[in-house]
């Protein structure tokens, strides 16, 4: 194993602009990273110790890495994936991404944790392999019904058009093609979007599961709907590159109407979408799974609209930002973390 004093890794959240949730169904998605990130810190320790939300848990053996439905499960799953059952390390995780918000909060934390541990273990993947393994951790070790968008976005970061053909049947890692990731970084002058979090937490897996089951049973309504949403994403890519915001608005509106009619939205989502439209948004839709979480609205002045949505009850306002995917935080390692080695960082203090 690699010998190192301290490893700090971060990964960004993401917002689905158009095409979601067809990443679960062989479709296409246009997505962008956001500024808030999840963090994982690995430090030497006498025993394997997990820290989350300011509380520490000492791991006594392999049995202690089974899923328990608590705040340590992501750490457990990543450690088990790398067979690090008794590593002498202290693993601290935290996130600035709103929890259960439809912004890839859990997936970003999986990616940050898995990358930090893989560096410690001397394991190397390319970004495509890494995205696939990280998704397998959440799907197969944690039992969360999930697509591919979150993991490719947290791995690559930026503004990406992604195609997920031949990835709808959840084959084993290594037995299906990689997604096609086309970076649009630098191709778009500005991103006229605002994200508004409802304040309602949700389980994306619980939202996805009933629709996924209908799709697997061959429900024609669901199958046709997701073929159409994938088409909307491909048309949306062209609209974004051309700066044709009126066209993109029409495509986003149709995307949301389809997903809403399948039962993928929720009253809190619809209330914020209505508030955005009443205040001049050209379009508004789910940014993630629905059932709470976050919406994304298209507006010529997204900062102005963000202020109005805060007044309308949004819990938090965010914006798409083209930023790096999973990365080692060298500057932070040289700063506060190392200098404060005598005290552990809390769950929400700035690293």
N, C-alpha and C positions, 0 to 999 in steps of 0.2 A: 504493500500500500504506500501511496505517496505520503511523505512526511512533511507536515506543514504546521505552523503554529495556529493560524487562523484563516478560515475561508469564509468570505461573505459574498453571497450571490443574490441577485434580484431578478425579477421577471415582471413584465407589465400586464395590466389588464387589457381588455379589448372591447370594442363596440361593433356590433354587426350593422353595417349601413344598409345593405340589401342582400337578399338571398337566404338569410337564416330562416328556418333551421335545416336547409337542404344539405348541409355538410354531413348529416346523418343518413342521407338517402341518395348518395351519388350525385349530388347537385353542385351548385356553384355559389360562392359567397364573396361579397366585397366587404372588407373589414379593416378597421384601423385600431392601432394601439391607443392607449390613454396614458396620461402621465403617472397616476398612482401605481405603485409597484408592491409586490410581495417580496419578503426577504427571508433568507435562511443563513444562519451563522453556525459554523462548525468550529469548535475550540477543543483543545486537549482537556481531558478530565480523567479522573481515576476510574469512573464507571460510566457506562452508557446512560446518559441522562437527557431527557426531553424537556424542553421549556416552551410553554405556550400560554399566552394571557397572563404572564407573570408567575405561573406556577410550574414547579419542577416535578418530574416523575422519573424515578430511577428504574431502569429496565433490568430485571433479574435473569432473563433468559429468553429463548425463542418464543415461549408461550405468551410472554408479555407483549409480543408484537402482533398478536391477533387483533382484528378490528373490535373496538369496544363502543363505537358510536359517540366518541368524545373528541375533544379538541386536539388530541394527540394522534388521531388516526392517519392523517397525511404523513406525519413523520414515521409512524410505524410502517405504513405501506411502502414508503421509499426505502427505508432501511431493509425491509424484507426483500424487496426487489433486488437489492445489491448484496443480500446475504450478510449484512452487517449486524449480526445478532448480539455481539458483545464488544463492539468497538469502544475503545476508551475515549469517548468524545462527549461533549455537551452540545446538543443540537437545539438552537433557539430559533423559533419561527415567529414572524409577525407580518402584518399586511396593512398597507394604507388604502387598499381597494375596499369599498363597502362590501361587507360580508353578505353572501347570498343575494347579490344585487343584479345578476344577469350580466356582469362585466368580467366574467372569468376569474372571480376571486379565488375559488378553490383550485382551479387549474393552474393559475399563476403560482400559487403556493406549492403545488406539486412540482412544477417545473423548477422553481428556485431551490426547493429542497433536494430534488433528485440531482440537479446539477452540482450543488455543493457537495453532496455525498459522493457523486461519481468522481469529482476531482480528488476528494480524499482517498477514494478507493483506486485511483489510477485508471478509471474506466473512461474511454473516449467514444463519443458518437458524433456523426455529422448531424446537422440540424434536422434533417428529415428523420433519421433514425431516432433521434432524441424525442421528437414530437410523437412518434409512434409508441415508443416505450412509455413516455409519460402518460399518454392516453390509456395505455394498457393498465398502468398502475391504478388510475381512477376507475376504469371499467371493471377490471378483473380482480383487483385486490380490494378495492373499496366498494364495489358493487353499485356504482353510479352509472345510470344510463346516460351516455354522453356521445357527442359527435367528435369531429376532428378539428373544427375551426379553432377552438380555444387553445389547443396545444400547438398547432402550427403558428398561431398568432403570437403566443407567448415565447415560442422558440425563435421566430424570425423577427417579430416586431415590425413597425412601420405601417404603411398603407398597402394592402395586398388584395389582388384578385386571386381566388383559390378555386381549383376545380377538384372534385372528389369522386370522379367517375370510378366505378368498379370497387368502391369502398363502402357499399351500403349493407353488406352482410356480415361485417364484423369478424373477419377471419383472423387467425393468429398473427402476431407481429412477425414480419418477415415473409408472410404468405399472401400479401396483397400489395398492389402498387402503392408507391408514395403519392401523396397529393401533388398537384401541379401548383406551384406558388409563383405568381407573377408580381414582382414588386412594381408599384406605381409611385414610389418615392421620387420626388422631384418633378413629377409630371403634372401635378396639380398645384396651382398657385395658392389656393386657400381652401379650407374645409368649412363650409358654412353650416355647421352642425352644433347643436347643444345637446347634452345628455342630462336628463332629470331623473333622479332616483326617487321612487315612490316612498321609500322608507319601510316598505313591506319586504321582509326577507322571505325567501322561498327556496325550495329544493328543485334545481333544474331537472334532476333525474325524475322527480315525481311529476313535473309538468310534462316531460317528454314521454314518459312510459305509456300512458293510455293511447296516445296518437301513434307511437311506435308499434304498439301491439296491433292496432288497426291496419297499419301499413304492412306488417308482416303477414297478416291474414288476407291480404290482397284487396282491401277496401278500395274500390275504384275512386271514391271521392278523395281520399287521402293521396293515393298514388298520382292521380291527375293534378291535384293541387301542388304537389311538390315538384312535378315536372315543370309546371308553369312558373313556380317561384324561381327555379333554377334558370329558366329563360329570362325572367325579370332581372336577375343578377347580371347576366351577360349583356343585356341591353343597358343596365345601369352602369356597368363599367364604361361603356362608350359615352354615356351621358356625362359622367364625371370627368372623363378625359377631355370632352368638348366644352365643359362648363355649361352644359344645357340643364340648368337647375329646374326648369319647368318640366322637362321630360323626366328627370329623376324623381321629381315630386309625384308625378303620376304613377311611376313604377313603384315607389315606396308605398304609396297609398294602396295600390292593388296588393302588394306583398302583405301589408298588414291586414287588409280585409280578408284575405284567404286564411291567414293564420288565426285571426279572430274567430272566423266562422267555424274553424275546426276545434275551437275551444282552447286555444293556446294563449289567450290574453287574460284579462281579469278586470274587475271594476276599478281598481286603483290605477292600472295602466290606462284604461279608457278615460278616466277623469283627467289625468295629466295630458293625454293626447288631445282631448277636447279643449283643455285650457290653452295648449300650444296653438291649436288651430284658430281659436277665438282671438288670439293675440297676433295673428298674422303669419304663422308658420305655413310654409308652402305644403308641407307634409309632416307627419309624425307617425312613428311605428315602434314596435318593440325593438330594443337593442339586444335582447337576449331571449330567454325562454318564455317570459311572461309569468302570469300568476303573481304579479308583484314585480320587484326588480326595477328596471330602468327603461325609459323610452329615449329615442333619439329623434330630434326635430330638425328640420331643414328651414333655415331662416336667413335672410340677407344680413342681419345683424344678430348673430347668435349670443353675444354677450348681453345685449339688451333683452333678448328673449329669456336668457337665463335668469336675469333679475326678476322679470315678470313671473316666471315659473316658481321662483323661490317664494314670491308673494302669494302665489296660488297654492302653496303647500308642499312643494317639492322638498325632500329631505336633504338633498345634496345636488349641486350643479357641477358638471364636469364637461370637458371638451376633448374631442379627438386630437391626439398629438402624435406626429410621426416620431417615434422613439425606438431605441434599440430593443431587441428581444432579450432573452435571458443573458445575463452578463455577470462577470466578476467585478465587484465594486472595489477597485484598487484604491481609489482616493479615500473611500471610507475606511478601508483597512489601515491606511496610513494615518488616519485621523482619530476620531473619537473612540472607536471601538478598542483599538490597540492601546491608546493612552489611558483608557479607563478599565484596564484589565482587572483591576481590583474589585469592580462592581459590575454586575450583569445588567444589560439593557432591559428595560421594561417592555411591555408588549406594545406600547404606543409612542414611546419616546423616539425622537429622531435619531436614526443611525447615521 
